[in-house]
Every structure is written in C-alpha cells, then in structure tokens.
Amino acid sequence: MLRLPSTQTLPFVIATLLGAFLVFQIQPVISKCVLPWFGGTPAVWTTCMLFFQLLLFAGYLYAHALRTFLSPRVQVLIHVTLLVAAVAMLPILPTDAWQPRGDESPTLLLLTILMVHVGLPYFMLSSTGPLVQSWLSLRNPNREVYRLYAVSNFGSLAALLSYPFVFEPSLSIQGQSTFWSALFVGFVAVQMLLAVILIRNSGTATQVTIETRQDAGANDSLVTLSQWRRWMSWIALPAFASAMLLTTTNHVCQDVAVIPFLWIMPLSLYLVSFIICFDSPRFYWPKTTSAVAIALAIACRLSHTLPGSLQLPVDAVASMLFLLAICLLCHGEVARVKPPATQLTLYYALLSAGGAIGGITIALLCPMWFNSYAEQPLITTVATSMALILLITCRGWRVATYHWESGRAIRIVAILLPLVSIGAAGSVANPSMVESTRNFFGVIRVERAGGDLQLVHGGTVHGLQRMSPDQGQATSYYGVES
C-alpha cells in the first residue's frame, strides 16, 4: 500500500489493522452486554459512543505527547509497560454486581462500568493509529503515511460488519469476550515487535525526532490566523460529523429497535467516509456529494407524506445515506487540509477532540437543553446549508477547488436558514401536546387523542386514559379481568 518494501511496512500495517479491528469490535460487545441493564434505550449506545470518543481523544493526545516530548526508546518503554498492564485487566465483561439498582444516575454508572472494565485496553488501542503512523514517519516522513489511516478505518469497518453477521450469531457474550481478549494478546505481541524495530533504528529515529521538534518550534513562532483557522477546521468538521452520526443513530433506533445492527450501520457508513477521503484525494467530489446530500434531505422530509408502510423504510434508508454524504463532506474537507507527516499526531488529536465534542453535545447537552429530539431537525438543516454552500462554490463536479466569492450571497442565506428553522420550531406548537419530558431513556409525551389522553414513547403508545365520564374504563394494556 505504501511505497516501501513490504517487509518493512507489513508489521505497521498488521498493527494498524488489528488495533482498529479490536477498537470497533469491543464497542458492540460491551454495549450489548450492558444494554438490558439500562432498559434497552438508544441512550446506552450514545453514552457508550461518548465514552469511546473521549477515550479515543485521550489516546490520540497520549500518542502526540510521546511523539513530541520523548525519544523513541522512552516511547517504547512507556508504551510496552502500559500494554502489559492492559493485558492484566482482561477479561473485559462486568459481573452482575455492576447491575443498576435504580437509584443512581444511569449515565454516570454506565461510564464507570466502561472505564473500569475496558478503559485501559481501549486507551492503548486508541493510540495505535497515530502512534504507529508516527513511528513509520520516522523512516518515511511524507504524506503517504496518511494512507495508514484509511487502512485503520478499513479494519474498523471489518470489525463492525463482521459482528452482527459472524460473531453475534455464533458466540455468546462470554465467548465474544474470550475471543477479543485472545486477539488483544496477539496485538500486544505485534506492538512489541514494532518496539524492537524502533529500538534497532533508534539512532536514525532519534535524529528525525530532533529535527521534527526543531521544525515544530520554528513553526510555533510563525503561527498565523490562517493556521488557527485550519486547526479550528480540524476540530469543527469532525465534531459535526460525530454529532450527525449520533443523531442519525438515535433517530433510526427510536423508530425501529435498539439492536446492534442499527448501531453498526450508521457507524459503518461513518467509517466508509474516512476510508474514501483518506485513501486518495481523487475520490472526494464535493459538488457531486453536496447535490446528492440535498436530494436526500428532501427525500427524508417527503418520506412522511408516503403511505404508512413505506414511511419507515424510506426515511431510514434516506437518513443513513444522508449521513454518509455529510460525513464525506466533513471528512473530505478535513483530509484536504491535512498537514505534513511531522504534524500528524497533532492533527489526529484535534480530529479526535472534535469527535468527542460532537459526542458530548448529543449525549449529554441535548438531553439537558431540549425536552424533545429537537437536535435532529436542527442538525439536518445545518448539514443541508453546508451542502448548499459547497454546491454553489465548488468549481467542478469532480474537483475539490472553490471560488468562495461566487457563493457570498448564498452563504448568508445558508447561515440564516438554521436560525429560521430554530425560530419556526419554537413558534409552532403541537395542539395535541399536553406535556413532554426527556431523560436518559428518551422522550415521553402526553398527548390528546380525540377525547382521551395517551402516553407516547418514540412512535409507540404505552398507555391510554379515557376522560370523564368513562375515566375508569380499562384500556390499552389493561382489561377488566386482568
């Protein structure tokens, strides 16, 4: 894949693939284990995703600190020590003693369970991508190293797609945990092989590290406004893609079911966008992708006018394809402005920070801000506005060059559109709504249905109450003889 002899590249590729596979295999395993404990709500997955995004950021920051401040020998010593400690924490499954009693915060307890049982192994795995690329860049300091990021996302995609079709049907949760633990031990062995390779070449690697620090010091003194804007784009674009991922997953799971397949499909499309955008710039066509995204946004809106049997499948498919299109735009733009390989650990740290910000916004802040799923139409409107800007300003259907001046007027309209959407959402009241509240388990609404009241969770009616004079009549789940 890289323009290096295969014998030199193979250990780096194997470590990257195996690390990425384990990172994304552990997510459905541990999430499925704790899902029944927390009522089977979509918030279990979004909270797990928040945890994994935060720890991914910590792992990328750790890799950046190792590369920036320490010699290759010290990097190896610290990394191998932590890997051995992670092996000592296996296996990863929590016992029944961790089941919630009902009087604690579900979010806090779930995050604690994840930290105790998968925290250190996941932290070490999450640092693999940038750390292995930085070690390889000591021997090959050019932008070709970034193709390993596409390899990493391919390994992640393989893990996600194999879980519902191979591992979930054939292995129990305990068997999945054992299999994962065995692969993790193999991963540690490969990492130790890389450590040996790095130590053998420590003379050259140390010289490259010193030169990198000198270059970084020179660049720090010349930080410009455009550089700050670039850094902000490395955070903002992944943050929006992450928020789009979690919002879409919530939306689909509310209307269908909270099952691993519906967690995995949106996340798989999210990873596909990384693979396409980081494998080669020639695959990124912003104008074409923007036009498709706008058409899909319209399809999502019109799906509610279709016959009842078609509404759900059309909306689900259009929503997932819209997610893919928006992620292609976000990740395509962030890949277009990637730095030289000497700054790759900083680049990945800021990308992962953006992903964590998106996760915090959807999993923690939106449930506190809104008593409904208001973030879904808001994010869809912002995404459509972004696609509209890129559609107008991009110069051609298969190029990624822009004429920003041509889109000045449309940019103003696109910026105002989400604000109008927020105002419209706030001013239009649902005449049947009596009360709406939101917590970890979702949005609960009390609505008028004719002359009766009904309790609704998502799209499901969970109770019906007759009003006077039939207030005592048994309805819904209840009967006179029950």
Salt bridges, closest charged atoms under 4 A:
ASP103 OD1 - ARG101 NH2 3.49
GLU168 OE2 - LYS32 NZ 2.88
ASP279 OD1 - ARG147 NH2 3.04
ASP315 OD2 - HIS251 NE2 2.69
GLU333 OE1 - ARG336 NH2 2.76
GLU375 OE2 - ARG438 NH2 2.88
GLU405 OE1 - ARG408 NH2 2.50
GLU447 OE2 - ARG445 NE 2.67
ASP452 OD2 - ARG466 NH1 2.59
